[in-house]
Amino acid sequence: LVTAAVQGSDMSAGSEGIVGDINVRALNDNLIDSSVFAGSVALSGAGGFALSISGSGATAANYSRVNVRAAVRDAPTGVTATGDLSILADDVSQIDSYVGAVSVAVSLALVSAAAAIGSASTDKVIAGTIEAELLRSDVSAGGDVSVLAQAGVIADSVTTARAVAVGTIAMAMGGAASQANM
């Protein structure tokens, strides 16, 4: 929970000829930066028959759940600013995720079989509530009055999977998936 709150208190800024602003801001600017890599190699060789099987997998799961609240509540005689009054709840969370998997299978023989599987996945979740409030308080401002809750969240990912198989009979499969929920 990220909170900037004034409760049960009067506030004033500025005086005759001097502009005074009041700013109440709650900011969540967390950054998650993750990197995951997996690799696998299988080699075999023989005069008659050889078999190689290789598999690798990598995954990253990143979660950010933060509630952000900016508030002015219950000012007994009020809030007075000769300039602007701003109440801002701001969530600019960011998740950067890099996931890779490589699998190589090589089989060398008169009759050879090779199989390689590579798999990579990412899952990113940014959740929570964002609230800005001005409750039960008289306000006097010489400029703008703004009560704003905003989100500018970012979820970036690079997810790759590679598979290589070499043999007289060869099979290679690679798959990558990325999901973001905000």
C-alpha positions, 0 to 999 in steps of 0.5 A: 500500500502506497498512501499519501493522506492528510486527515483531520487537519487544516492546510494552507499555502501562500499569503498575500502576494505569494502563490502557494500550492498544495500537492498531495501525491502517492506514487508507486514506481516499482520496477521488476526486471527479470532474466531467465535462461535454460540450455540443454545439449545432448550428443551421441555417436556410434558405428551402428545406431545412436540416439540423442534426446535434449530438452530445456525449459525456462519460465518467469512469473512476475507479480506486482500488486500495490494499492495507491491512495492519495487523500485529503479528508475531514479538514476541520476548517478547510484547505486553502491555497493561493495557488493550485490544489492537487491530489494525485494517486499515480501508479507507473509500475513496470515489469521487464522480463527476458526469458530464453531456452535453447535445446540441441540434440546431435546424433552421429551414426549410420542410423541415428535419431535426435530429438530436441525440445525448447520451451520458454514462457513469461507471465506478468501481472500488475494489479491493484487499486488507484484512488484519489479523494477529497472528502468532507473538506471545504476548499478554497484555491486561487488556481486549479483544483485537481483530484486525479488517479492515474496509471501508466503501467508497462509490461515488456517481455522478450521470450524466445525458444530454440531447438535444433536436432541433427541425425538421419531421423531428427525432430526439433520443437521450440515454443514461446509464450508471453502473457500480461495482465494489467 
